[in-house]
Amino acid sequence: MAPRDEDDTGGEPLYLVRPSDNVYSYFMFIFPTESKKKRMSVEKWGINWNNAMAYLLVSMTFLFQGVLLYLIFESVVLDNVNWQNGILKMGKDPVIGLVTEAPGKCNDASALCFRDNGNYSCAPPSIQLTGRWSELDVNGDGVWTLQEVEDEREQLRCKYGVNPVDVFHVIVNMLKKREDLIWLHPDVKSGKGVHLPYFTYAMGDLVMCNYRSKDMCGNLLKSGFFDAALKHGTAPRVGKTAESALKYCYDLLSDGGACETLLPSTYSVWKIESNIECGSPSYSKFVFRHPKTDLRKSLLAVDYSAREEYQLAQDSMFMLFKGILIFIWMLAMLVEYREVIKIMTVCLRFPKADLFGDDAVIVEQDPSDPEDVRYRIQGIEQSHRRMMMVLCVLRTLVTTVLLIVGVSYLIKTNDYADLIMNGVALLFIAEISTVLYCQVLREEIKDQTEDIKPMRVAMYGMDWLNRQPALVDIISVTVLAIIVWVIMDWQLQSIVVPVHDALECTCTSSGPHCVEATKFDKSFWNKYWQFAVPGVYKEIAKLKSAVPASYLAVASATSSDHGAPLPMEMRMEELENTSESLEKHIEELEQKKTDGSFQKIKHSKRHGGPQHSVSLS
């Protein structure tokens, strides 16, 4: 006679509910088995301490998991969402943060970057107006006046999150700082208006302030932003050597430099926030070659940990690694849901204990160990049934929170080692019920709740599908893999790529989707240093010629009275004028000399002067 397998269901769609090593299983089986025990505490005080321990262990499990999940959610997940929103407004969803927030009516400057026609503008609020001359010069007369600033103040403040009046005065102050290199129009000195040539001249310094840190100066040389100035020598600010270009950059971007001194306080706030968001710097060595002399100089280029982290998050192998961990975590939660479904099915379909009387729980010899006994449960008490249903509901809620927080915790991690450690931490939280069961309970009571014959209960659902358990497993694993892929792709497109582009724009002012990087690229700087700056001097010369001579005389007298040296540009013009006058005087003298000699020759011929002949013998 062939041995009989107790686990064989004969093809019927049945659940085999057997004990497991966790407090939920202990709670389920301790009450029926204790009904067959005669405990002194029950007879004397009416209290079964083993049953009380079941309530205590379940309560401890929910408490420990709840506290740990709350702290992870509060200190890790929400902090990560707040950090992301500090760079770019991602959304109001605090759990996974996949829902992008609709742009508000005004830029509140709470994030370093804002969307601008599908790209990201991450410059300081006071610099974002740079390069937007058409929005500043409203009437198109070539002069940005203080009156225009005040008229458009609210509209510009709403769009860029900065008071344009402050920016106007910043540009005026920057021009006054360069007064030894450039002549200033009376309207500029009085703060009434800024002409387009002056705006173009000051724009170079303002855009440089966008690069945030003096560590970026090496990056600027590497990117060729100073090549035209070094090659053609058209920018006295920059000079003609790598050292002079670096000094110009350092003077602007160093702590306490011209940018921090002249720009509004919003710039200093932006600089501190961007340093925090970008993380720690990392350096790489490169050799800079002078575009004209070919002299070489070793320099350091900088990058930042936050941008590198989100760059790694887009790597295909890293995404596969993360996807596997998320799949394993979701699979563990799926097992929890299945266990809950089994217990809930027992609560709904298992017979009542009243139908069996004292035989609701039978003590019999354990076939696997003749010296031991096992329990066969044929019915359960109604009070215990209700408590198990409540436990199933609470366990479902905790498992759902575990699933959501765990996925959001893992998906926001962008480092190999951190992913492993976070995954282990989550599994530890999920296994708290097992840890308490194994560590707290004594062996004899664990043996009592483990020696249980499997309880058979009919499944709910489609009968045909329930009879194909292998197919159900295949479908479950496949659907789970698809869900993981959808979450990963959604998070990549909604979080990783936008945050990476925003970090790239904020930290290194680079990237194809960075407004400032595309607007102020190498070609812009080549044109600016080679053509725009020399053109500025020509345009300013025209402005100067249009200023009444009486003002120039008064300005010259004022400068003399105060003993202040004339601006370099004015001194150069005076020297040029003096040189032109001397050249004209010399030409006049030479012309007179030539005319006098010609007259003498004519007079000699008319009076029979001596004749000279040349013999060709």
DRENLUM-285439 format. One record per residue (C-alpha): y, x, z. Coordinates in steps of 0.02 Angstrom, whole numbers, always signed. Example, Ala and Ser with C-alpha at 12.3 -4.5 7.8 and 13.67 -1.06 7.14 Angstrom:
2
SITE      yy      xx      zz
SITE    -225    +615    +390
SITE     -53    +684    +357
//
This chain:
617
SITE      yy      xx      zz
SITE      +0      +0      +0
SITE    +167     +72     -55
SITE    +295    +103     +83
SITE    +435     -25     +93
SITE    +615     +32     +74
SITE    +729     -59    +195
SITE    +880     -19     +86
SITE    +805    -101     -67
SITE    +896    -264    -104
SITE    +778    -314    -243
SITE    +920    -319    -368
SITE   +1014    -451    -268
SITE   +1203    -427    -247
SITE   +1202    -388     -62
SITE   +1304    -276     +51
SITE   +1206    -165    +171
SITE   +1322    -146    +319
SITE   +1265      +0    +424
SITE   +1349    +101    +563
SITE   +1467    +244    +523
SITE   +1547    +378    +631
SITE   +1718    +300    +666
SITE   +1795    +190    +799
SITE   +1796     +37    +684
SITE   +1607     +42    +671
SITE   +1597     +70    +859
SITE   +1707     -83    +887
SITE   +1596    -187    +772
SITE   +1427    -142    +848
SITE   +1463    -107   +1032
SITE   +1487    -290   +1077
SITE   +1320    -355   +1006
SITE   +1220    -210   +1077
SITE   +1302    -220   +1249
SITE   +1244    -401   +1260
SITE   +1068    -332   +1282
SITE   +1120    -212   +1420
SITE   +1137    -249   +1603
SITE   +1290    -155   +1663
SITE   +1335    -144   +1847
SITE   +1520    -159   +1806
SITE   +1489    -323   +1719
SITE   +1388    -395   +1863
SITE   +1511    -331   +1995
SITE   +1684    -346   +1915
SITE   +1650    -439   +1752
SITE   +1714    -292   +1651
SITE   +1616    -198   +1519
SITE   +1696     -26   +1509
SITE   +1611     +15   +1344
SITE   +1689    -138   +1265
SITE   +1856     -92   +1343
SITE   +1839     +82   +1269
SITE   +1820      +3   +1097
SITE   +1990     -82   +1115
SITE   +2067     +78   +1181
SITE   +2001    +186   +1039
SITE   +2058     +64    +905
SITE   +2230     +53    +985
SITE   +2243    +243    +994
SITE   +2193    +258    +812
SITE   +2328    +138    +753
SITE   +2457    +219    +869
SITE   +2420    +398    +815
SITE   +2414    +356    +630
SITE   +2572    +252    +643
SITE   +2672    +386    +732
SITE   +2615    +525    +614
SITE   +2646    +420    +458
SITE   +2818    +370    +520
SITE   +2868    +549    +554
SITE   +2804    +607    +384
SITE   +2894    +465    +300
SITE   +3056    +492    +395
SITE   +3066    +681    +401
SITE   +2982    +726    +236
SITE   +2984    +584    +111
SITE   +3156    +513    +152
SITE   +3232    +686    +170
SITE   +3165    +729      -2
SITE   +3239    +570     -76
SITE   +3406    +606      +8
SITE   +3401    +784     -57
SITE   +3368    +721    -234
SITE   +3508    +593    -218
SITE   +3622    +735    -164
SITE   +3597    +808    -337
SITE   +3581    +652    -442
SITE   +3575    +469    -392
SITE   +3390    +429    -420
SITE   +3372    +256    -344
SITE   +3361    +148    -189
SITE   +3172    +154    -176
SITE   +3144    +264     -22
SITE   +2955    +276     -39
SITE   +2918    +353    -207
SITE   +3095    +357    -278
SITE   +3043    +314    -455
SITE   +3170    +178    -485
SITE   +3332    +245    -556
SITE   +3485    +167    -481
SITE   +3600     +76    -600
SITE   +3765    +169    -618
SITE   +3903     +97    -510
SITE   +4077     +53    -564
SITE   +4151    +214    -497
SITE   +4090    +390    -465
SITE   +4091    +406    -275
SITE   +4058    +595    -288
SITE   +3912    +575    -166
SITE   +3800    +670    -287
SITE   +3834    +836    -370
SITE   +3796    +767    -543
SITE   +3825    +606    -637
SITE   +3760    +541    -802
SITE   +3874    +561    -951
SITE   +3806    +481   -1110
SITE   +3626    +533   -1074
SITE   +3674    +706   -1012
SITE   +3725    +771    -841
SITE   +3896    +831    -785
SITE   +3878    +937    -628
SITE   +4043   +1030    -622
SITE   +4154   +1016    -467
SITE   +4258    +857    -471
SITE   +4417    +957    -493
SITE   +4345   +1047    -646
SITE   +4263    +899    -731
SITE   +4431    +854    -808
SITE   +4434   +1022    -897
SITE   +4399   +1001   -1081
SITE   +4450    +817   -1077
SITE   +4626    +840   -1142
SITE   +4621    +676   -1240
SITE   +4598    +580   -1077
SITE   +4744    +672    -996
SITE   +4876    +675   -1133
SITE   +4882    +487   -1152
SITE   +5025    +476   -1276
SITE   +4963    +624   -1380
SITE   +5127    +720   -1379
SITE   +5044    +884   -1330
SITE   +5112    +882   -1151
SITE   +5017    +822    -997
SITE   +5156    +758    -888
SITE   +5157    +717    -703
SITE   +5205    +540    -750
SITE   +5047    +522    -856
SITE   +4943    +587    -712
SITE   +5015    +458    -592
SITE   +4994    +317    -718
SITE   +4809    +359    -749
SITE   +4770    +414    -571
SITE   +4654    +271    -520
SITE   +4558    +267    -683
SITE   +4526    +456    -681
SITE   +4485    +455    -495
SITE   +4358    +316    -525
SITE   +4272    +410    -667
SITE   +4272    +587    -597
SITE   +4288    +561    -409
SITE   +4441    +672    -388
SITE   +4628    +645    -375
SITE   +4698    +703    -545
SITE   +4866    +740    -463
SITE   +4781    +879    -365
SITE   +4705    +948    -525
SITE   +4875    +944    -609
SITE   +4952   +1049    -470
SITE   +4802   +1167    -473
SITE   +4835   +1206    -656
SITE   +5021   +1232    -622
SITE   +4981   +1351    -479
SITE   +4855   +1447    -583
SITE   +4985   +1471    -720
SITE   +5113   +1532    -594
SITE   +4984   +1657    -531
SITE   +4974   +1728    -709
SITE   +5163   +1733    -733
SITE   +5158   +1922    -749
SITE   +5052   +1900    -906
SITE   +5128   +1745    -986
SITE   +5300   +1664   -1002
SITE   +5313   +1495    -917
SITE   +5408   +1347    -985
SITE   +5539   +1270    -868
SITE   +5439   +1107    -860
SITE   +5286   +1204    -802
SITE   +5384   +1297    -668
SITE   +5460   +1136    -604
SITE   +5292   +1048    -607
SITE   +5347    +912    -727
SITE   +5220    +943    -865
SITE   +5089   +1060    -938
SITE   +5091   +1094   -1125
SITE   +4928   +1107   -1220
SITE   +4940   +1299   -1242
SITE   +4960   +1321   -1054
SITE   +4817   +1202   -1021
SITE   +4709   +1302   -1142
SITE   +4757   +1464   -1056
SITE   +4719   +1398    -880
SITE   +4560   +1315    -939
SITE   +4472   +1484    -947
SITE   +4497   +1515    -762
SITE   +4451   +1336    -717
SITE   +4290   +1340    -816
SITE   +4243   +1505    -734
SITE   +4257   +1420    -565
SITE   +4116   +1305    -622
SITE   +3994   +1452    -607
SITE   +4008   +1436    -418
SITE   +3950   +1607    -356
SITE   +3990   +1787    -395
SITE   +3801   +1812    -416
SITE   +3822   +1716    -579
SITE   +3936   +1849    -653
SITE   +3785   +1948    -712
SITE   +3718   +1791    -797
SITE   +3883   +1769    -888
SITE   +3878   +1945    -957
SITE   +3696   +1923   -1005
SITE   +3737   +1761   -1096
SITE   +3873   +1849   -1196
SITE   +4017   +1745   -1129
SITE   +4131   +1898   -1122
SITE   +4073   +1981   -1284
SITE   +4222   +1927   -1389
SITE   +4347   +1980   -1255
SITE   +4265   +2151   -1235
SITE   +4245   +2179   -1421
SITE   +4417   +2127   -1479
SITE   +4520   +2164   -1324
SITE   +4617   +2001   -1340
SITE   +4610   +1949   -1157
SITE   +4705   +2060   -1034
SITE   +4627   +1959    -891
SITE   +4453   +2017    -941
SITE   +4495   +2191   -1002
SITE   +4385   +2295   -1118
SITE   +4245   +2357   -1005
SITE   +4099   +2277    -915
SITE   +4175   +2332    -750
SITE   +4340   +2246    -786
SITE   +4251   +2087    -841
SITE   +4149   +2087    -680
SITE   +4306   +2115    -577
SITE   +4390   +1967    -662
SITE   +4236   +1861    -624
SITE   +4221   +1922    -444
SITE   +4405   +1890    -409
SITE   +4380   +1709    -458
SITE   +4208   +1669    -384
SITE   +4197   +1774    -226
SITE   +4208   +1689     -57
SITE   +4393   +1666     -26
SITE   +4429   +1708    -209
SITE   +4555   +1626    -325
SITE   +4446   +1474    -356
SITE   +4428   +1431    -172
SITE   +4611   +1473    -138
SITE   +4690   +1373    -279
SITE   +4572   +1228    -307
SITE   +4573   +1075    -191
SITE   +4459   +1061     -41
SITE   +4337    +960    -146
SITE   +4289   +1123    -232
SITE   +4243   +1208     -69
SITE   +4140   +1056     -18
SITE   +4053   +1056    -187
SITE   +4017   +1241    -173
SITE   +3937   +1224      -1
SITE   +3834   +1072     -54
SITE   +3775   +1156    -213
SITE   +3721   +1311    -117
SITE   +3615   +1200      -5
SITE   +3541   +1101    -149
SITE   +3502   +1253    -256
SITE   +3406   +1344    -120
SITE   +3381   +1530    -100
SITE   +3427   +1648    -244
SITE   +3304   +1759    -337
SITE   +3356   +1905    -447
SITE   +3291   +1988    -604
SITE   +3352   +2151    -679
SITE   +3422   +2167    -855
SITE   +3520   +2295    -955
SITE   +3689   +2242   -1026
SITE   +3747   +2325   -1187
SITE   +3933   +2330   -1224
SITE   +3962   +2236   -1389
SITE   +4081   +2370   -1455
SITE   +4043   +2537   -1373
SITE   +3857   +2502   -1347
SITE   +3870   +2574   -1171
SITE   +3729   +2512   -1058
SITE   +3740   +2448    -881
SITE   +3602   +2385    -767
SITE   +3641   +2216    -689
SITE   +3554   +2073    -599
SITE   +3532   +1896    -661
SITE   +3511   +1759    -531
SITE   +3405   +1603    -523
SITE   +3374   +1480    -381
SITE   +3217   +1419    -292
SITE   +3251   +1233    -313
SITE   +3265   +1246    -502
SITE   +3112   +1358    -511
SITE   +3015   +1233    -405
SITE   +3052   +1089    -524
SITE   +3016   +1201    -672
SITE   +2842   +1230    -599
SITE   +2822   +1042    -574
SITE   +2826   +1021    -764
SITE   +2688   +1149    -794
SITE   +2531   +1066    -864
SITE   +2409   +1162    -753
SITE   +2510   +1122    -597
SITE   +2517    +939    -646
SITE   +2328    +940    -668
SITE   +2309   +1021    -497
SITE   +2422    +892    -416
SITE   +2338    +750    -509
SITE   +2166    +802    -443
SITE   +2229    +801    -263
SITE   +2313    +632    -285
SITE   +2153    +565    -364
SITE   +2048    +625    -217
SITE   +2171    +548     -93
SITE   +2171    +381    -183
SITE   +1981    +387    -194
SITE   +1973    +410      -5
SITE   +2085    +258     +16
SITE   +1975    +160    -105
SITE   +1825    +196      +7
SITE   +1925    +130    +155
SITE   +1964     -31     +61
SITE   +1781     -52     +16
SITE   +1731     -34    +198
SITE   +1860    -165    +247
SITE   +1792    -283    +114
SITE   +1615    -261    +181
SITE   +1666    -300    +360
SITE   +1772    -447    +306
SITE   +1624    -514    +206
SITE   +1516    -500    +364
SITE   +1648    -596    +461
SITE   +1651    -735    +332
SITE   +1467    -749    +286
SITE   +1359    -680    +425
SITE   +1268    -814    +529
SITE   +1329    -872    +698
SITE   +1245    -806    +854
SITE   +1223    -985    +919
SITE   +1092   -1017    +785
SITE    +976    -886    +861
SITE   +1007    -905   +1045
SITE    +947    -753   +1141
SITE    +875    -681    +980
SITE   +1046    -656    +900
SITE   +1018    -471    +938
SITE    +838    -406    +940
SITE    +786    -241   +1018
SITE    +641    -163    +923
SITE    +555      +4    +905
SITE    +639    +125    +787
SITE    +518    +161    +643
SITE    +594    +333    +617
SITE    +578    +378    +802
SITE    +437    +287    +897
SITE    +509    +346   +1062
SITE    +676    +262   +1029
SITE    +733     +85    +999
SITE    +852      +7    +873
SITE    +949    -154    +866
SITE    +934    -290    +734
SITE   +1084    -406    +731
SITE   +1048    -581    +665
SITE   +1208    -669    +716
SITE   +1378    -630    +791
SITE   +1485    -719    +919
SITE   +1635    -817    +856
SITE   +1756    -726    +971
SITE   +1695    -559    +907
SITE   +1705    -623    +728
SITE   +1889    -667    +752
SITE   +1930    -498    +828
SITE   +1846    -408    +683
SITE   +1947    -510    +558
SITE   +2108    -461    +648
SITE   +2048    -281    +646
SITE   +2015    -292    +458
SITE   +2192    -355    +427
SITE   +2269    -216    +531
SITE   +2156     -86    +451
SITE   +2208    -147    +278
SITE   +2392    -129    +322
SITE   +2369     +45    +392
SITE   +2267     +97    +239
SITE   +2402     +30    +122
SITE   +2536    +128    +215
SITE   +2424    +282    +209
SITE   +2402    +260     +22
SITE   +2588    +240     -17
SITE   +2653    +374    +101
SITE   +2514    +494     +52
SITE   +2546    +476    -135
SITE   +2735    +494    -113
SITE   +2707    +644      +1
SITE   +2593    +733    -123
SITE   +2689    +688    -279
SITE   +2851    +761    -210
SITE   +2767    +926    -168
SITE   +2797   +1060    -299
SITE   +2702   +1211    -236
SITE   +2517   +1256    -244
SITE   +2499   +1310     -62
SITE   +2604   +1165      +3
SITE   +2499   +1041     -95
SITE   +2339   +1105     -15
SITE   +2413   +1102    +160
SITE   +2489    +929    +137
SITE   +2325    +862     +69
SITE   +2231    +930    +220
SITE   +2361    +854    +337
SITE   +2343    +683    +256
SITE   +2153    +688    +265
SITE   +2167    +733    +449
SITE   +2276    +579    +479
SITE   +2153    +470    +383
SITE   +2008    +538    +486
SITE   +2085    +509    +657
SITE   +1964    +366    +688
SITE   +1819    +484    +656
SITE   +1893    +623    +764
SITE   +1916    +505    +911
SITE   +1741    +435    +890
SITE   +1660    +607    +886
SITE   +1764    +688   +1022
SITE   +1790    +550   +1149
SITE   +1625    +453   +1157
SITE   +1472    +520   +1244
SITE   +1312    +547   +1147
SITE   +1210    +406   +1224
SITE   +1338    +272   +1180
SITE   +1357    +341   +1003
SITE   +1167    +336    +986
SITE   +1168    +155   +1043
SITE   +1291    +100    +907
SITE   +1209    +206    +771
SITE   +1030    +141    +795
SITE   +1068     -21    +702
SITE    +963     -95    +564
SITE   +1076    -125    +411
SITE   +1152    -298    +407
SITE   +1127    -390    +242
SITE   +1263    -503    +178
SITE   +1291    -581      +6
SITE   +1438    -515     -98
SITE   +1587    -613    -161
SITE   +1645    -599    -341
SITE   +1563    -601    -513
SITE   +1374    -611    -493
SITE   +1340    -516    -656
SITE   +1457    -374    -610
SITE   +1393    -367    -432
SITE   +1219    -337    -501
SITE   +1284    -182    -594
SITE   +1342     -67    -450
SITE   +1340     +88    -561
SITE   +1453      +3    -687
SITE   +1570     -50    -545
SITE   +1581    +132    -489
SITE   +1619    +190    -668
SITE   +1755     +59    -688
SITE   +1830    +103    -517
SITE   +1839    +289    -554
SITE   +1909    +260    -729
SITE   +2043    +138    -671
SITE   +2089    +256    -529
SITE   +2110    +402    -651
SITE   +2221    +295    -763
SITE   +2329    +243    -614
SITE   +2350    +426    -564
SITE   +2401    +472    -742
SITE   +2528    +330    -749
SITE   +2604    +379    -581
SITE   +2613    +563    -631
SITE   +2695    +526    -798
SITE   +2815    +401    -723
SITE   +2868    +522    -589
SITE   +2885    +664    -715
SITE   +3001    +565    -828
SITE   +3097    +476    -690
SITE   +3114    +612    -558
SITE   +3055    +786    -606
SITE   +3142    +806    -774
SITE   +3309    +728    -723
SITE   +3316    +825    -559
SITE   +3268    +987    -648
SITE   +3403    +962    -780
SITE   +3530    +922    -645
SITE   +3480   +1075    -544
SITE   +3487   +1184    -698
SITE   +3661   +1118    -734
SITE   +3720   +1134    -553
SITE   +3645   +1302    -506
SITE   +3654   +1403    -667
SITE   +3768   +1296    -778
SITE   +3638   +1298    -916
SITE   +3518   +1181   -1004
SITE   +3521   +1073   -1161
SITE   +3568    +917   -1062
SITE   +3710    +995    -962
SITE   +3881    +937   -1020
SITE   +3969   +1095    -962
SITE   +3833   +1210   -1034
SITE   +3842   +1131   -1207
SITE   +4031   +1117   -1207
SITE   +4066   +1291   -1137
SITE   +3929   +1392   -1223
SITE   +3939   +1565   -1301
SITE   +4021   +1501   -1460
SITE   +4156   +1418   -1356
SITE   +4194   +1578   -1261
SITE   +4193   +1681   -1421
SITE   +4322   +1566   -1498
SITE   +4419   +1555   -1336
SITE   +4437   +1743   -1309
SITE   +4456   +1792   -1492
SITE   +4565   +1653   -1560
SITE   +4624   +1530   -1427
SITE   +4700   +1657   -1307
SITE   +4798   +1752   -1443
SITE   +4848   +1583   -1515
SITE   +4913   +1531   -1346
SITE   +5038   +1675   -1349
SITE   +5099   +1622   -1521
SITE   +5118   +1441   -1469
SITE   +5209   +1492   -1310
SITE   +5326   +1600   -1413
SITE   +5370   +1445   -1514
SITE   +5400   +1348   -1353
SITE   +5510   +1489   -1291
SITE   +5613   +1492   -1451
SITE   +5644   +1305   -1431
SITE   +5713   +1326   -1255
SITE   +5905   +1333   -1252
SITE   +5976   +1510   -1241
SITE   +6081   +1457   -1093
SITE   +5923   +1428    -990
SITE   +5852   +1597   -1040
SITE   +6016   +1681    -989
SITE   +6015   +1591    -822
SITE   +5832   +1634    -796
SITE   +5866   +1816    -838
SITE   +6015   +1822    -721
SITE   +5915   +1740    -584
SITE   +5777   +1867    -604
SITE   +5904   +2009    -599
SITE   +5990   +1939    -447
SITE   +5829   +1932    -352
SITE   +5774   +2102    -412
SITE   +5612   +2029    -480
SITE   +5534   +2117    -627
SITE   +5528   +2025    -791
SITE   +5359   +1955    -843
SITE   +5256   +2077    -946
SITE   +5258   +1963   -1097
SITE   +5449   +1955   -1094
SITE   +5462   +2144   -1076
SITE   +5346   +2166   -1224
SITE   +5453   +2048   -1328
SITE   +5612   +2143   -1281
SITE   +5532   +2307   -1334
SITE   +5477   +2228   -1497
SITE   +5654   +2162   -1530
SITE   +5729   +2332   -1491
SITE   +5603   +2415   -1606
SITE   +5645   +2293   -1746
SITE   +5832   +2326   -1725
SITE   +5806   +2514   -1734
SITE   +5699   +2497   -1889
SITE   +5832   +2391   -1975
SITE   +5968   +2517   -1927
SITE   +5864   +2661   -1996
SITE   +5835   +2565   -2158
SITE   +6022   +2534   -2175
SITE   +6062   +2719   -2150
SITE   +5930   +2771   -2277
SITE   +5997   +2644   -2401
SITE   +6175   +2709   -2378
SITE   +6117   +2888   -2399
SITE   +6025   +2843   -2559
SITE   +6176   +2749   -2628
SITE   +6293   +2899   -2589
SITE   +6183   +3024   -2679
SITE   +6172   +2913   -2832
SITE   +6363   +2900   -2840
SITE   +6382   +3090   -2833
SITE   +6262   +3113   -2979
SITE   +6356   +2986   -3085
SITE   +6522   +3072   -3046
SITE   +6454   +3244   -3095
SITE   +6393   +3179   -3263
SITE   +6559   +3096   -3298
SITE   +6659   +3260   -3274
SITE   +6545   +3381   -3366
SITE   +6455   +3453   -3220
SITE   +6327   +3592   -3241
SITE   +6173   +3552   -3343
SITE   +6000   +3611   -3296
SITE   +5857   +3632   -3417
SITE   +5675   +3673   -3395
SITE   +5595   +3793   -3518
SITE   +5413   +3756   -3571
SITE   +5373   +3924   -3646
//
